[in-house]
Amino acid sequence: MQLSKDFSLSELTVTETGLTNLPDPEAMSRLFYLATFILQPIRNTWGRISVNSAFRTPEVNNLIGGVHSSQHLRGEAADIMPESAFIEDVFYWIQQNMQYGQVILEDRNEVRWIHVSLPRFYAPNQQALLFDGSEYRQA
């Protein structure tokens, strides 16, 4: 099932854990918004991006060590990696040009990705952070 021009449901629910990872109807609708209003504009501007993780069931989230309040659990966030652009350029473009909940440039053990999420009703939005593997700081 296509959620936007370039993003499918299977791409946003893939997991290497071996566990079933299917969203409920509420998470499905949020994945549609995530694909349409967050991921597709990034793809349109920067070319192909890999989605490392988007929706996660609680079981998948627990197995990979995700936090219990993760927006991934509700289909509201994706971890992405640009394939043909500098990750810093994409991060700062998102920060300056999009409406988002959080955008985090993450670096854990020299593996880097961008966490980006839908705007939130229950927490501050336009929160841009850098994570070095041990602490978060404002971007």
C-alpha positions as CSV (number, residue, x, y, z in Angstrom):
1,M,0.0,0.0,0.0
2,Q,1.4,3.4,-1.0
3,L,1.3,6.1,1.6
4,S,2.8,8.8,-0.6
5,K,4.3,9.0,-4.0
6,D,7.5,7.3,-2.9
7,F,6.8,5.7,0.4
8,S,4.9,2.4,1.1
9,L,3.5,0.9,4.2
10,S,5.9,-2.0,4.0
11,E,8.9,0.4,3.9
12,L,7.6,2.2,7.1
13,T,6.9,-1.0,9.0
14,V,10.0,-3.1,8.1
15,T,11.9,-4.7,11.0
16,E,14.8,-7.0,11.2
17,T,13.7,-8.4,14.6
18,G,11.6,-11.2,13.1
19,L,8.5,-9.9,15.0
20,T,5.2,-8.9,13.5
21,N,5.1,-5.1,13.1
22,L,1.7,-4.0,11.9
23,P,0.1,-0.7,12.9
24,D,-3.4,-0.3,14.2
25,P,-5.8,2.1,12.2
26,E,-4.7,5.2,14.3
27,A,-1.0,4.5,13.6
28,M,-1.8,3.9,9.9
29,S,-3.3,7.3,9.6
30,R,-0.3,8.9,11.3
31,L,2.0,7.0,9.0
32,F,0.1,8.5,6.0
33,Y,0.8,12.0,7.4
34,L,4.4,11.1,8.2
35,A,5.0,9.9,4.6
36,T,3.0,12.7,3.0
37,F,4.1,15.8,5.0
38,I,7.5,14.8,6.4
39,L,9.2,12.1,4.3
40,Q,8.0,13.0,0.8
41,P,9.1,16.7,1.0
42,I,12.6,15.5,2.1
43,R,12.7,13.1,-0.7
44,N,11.5,15.7,-3.2
45,T,14.3,18.0,-2.2
46,W,17.2,15.7,-1.4
47,G,16.6,12.6,-3.5
48,R,16.4,9.0,-2.2
49,I,16.5,8.5,1.6
50,S,16.6,5.2,3.5
51,V,14.1,4.7,6.2
52,N,15.9,2.7,9.0
53,S,12.9,2.6,11.3
54,A,9.4,4.2,11.4
55,F,6.5,2.4,13.0
56,R,7.3,0.0,15.9
57,T,5.0,-2.2,17.9
58,P,5.7,-2.1,21.6
59,E,7.4,-5.5,21.2
60,V,9.7,-4.3,18.4
61,N,10.4,-1.1,20.3
62,N,11.4,-3.0,23.5
63,L,13.6,-5.5,21.6
64,I,15.6,-2.7,19.9
65,G,15.9,-0.7,23.1
66,G,13.6,2.2,22.1
67,V,12.2,4.5,24.8
68,H,8.7,3.7,26.1
69,S,7.3,7.1,25.0
70,S,8.7,6.9,21.5
71,Q,6.7,8.6,18.7
72,H,7.7,5.5,16.6
73,L,5.1,3.6,18.6
74,R,2.3,5.8,17.2
75,G,3.6,5.9,13.6
76,E,4.7,9.5,14.1
77,A,8.5,9.3,13.6
78,A,11.1,7.9,11.2
79,D,14.8,7.4,11.4
80,I,16.3,8.3,8.0
81,M,19.6,8.4,6.1
82,P,20.0,10.4,2.9
83,E,21.6,8.4,0.2
84,S,23.0,11.1,-2.0
85,A,23.3,14.2,0.2
86,F,25.3,15.2,3.3
87,I,23.4,14.2,6.4
88,E,24.2,17.6,8.0
89,D,22.7,19.5,5.0
90,V,19.5,17.5,5.2
91,F,19.3,17.9,9.0
92,Y,19.7,21.7,8.8
93,W,17.3,22.0,5.9
94,I,14.6,20.1,7.9
95,Q,15.3,22.4,10.8
96,Q,14.9,25.5,8.8
97,N,12.1,24.6,6.3
98,M,9.7,22.1,7.8
99,Q,7.1,21.9,10.6
100,Y,8.1,19.0,12.9
101,G,7.9,17.7,16.4
102,Q,11.6,16.8,16.7
103,V,14.5,16.5,14.4
104,I,17.6,14.9,15.9
105,L,20.9,14.3,14.3
106,E,22.0,11.1,16.0
107,D,25.4,9.6,16.2
108,R,25.8,6.3,18.0
109,N,29.1,4.4,17.7
110,E,29.9,6.4,14.5
111,V,26.6,5.3,12.9
112,R,24.6,8.4,12.0
113,W,20.9,9.1,11.1
114,I,18.2,11.7,11.4
115,H,15.2,11.1,13.6
116,V,12.3,13.3,12.4
117,S,8.7,13.3,13.7
118,L,5.3,14.8,13.2
119,P,4.3,17.8,15.2
120,R,3.1,16.9,18.7
121,F,0.1,18.0,20.7
122,Y,1.6,17.0,24.0
123,A,5.1,18.4,23.9
124,P,7.1,21.3,22.3
125,N,7.5,21.3,18.6
126,Q,10.4,22.5,16.4
127,Q,12.8,20.8,18.8
128,A,16.1,20.4,17.0
129,L,18.7,18.4,18.8
130,L,22.1,16.8,18.4
131,F,22.8,13.4,20.1
132,D,26.4,12.2,20.4
133,G,25.6,8.8,21.9
134,S,25.5,10.0,25.5
135,E,23.7,13.3,25.7
136,Y,21.3,15.5,23.8
137,R,22.0,19.2,23.1
138,Q,20.3,22.0,21.2
139,A,21.2,22.2,17.6
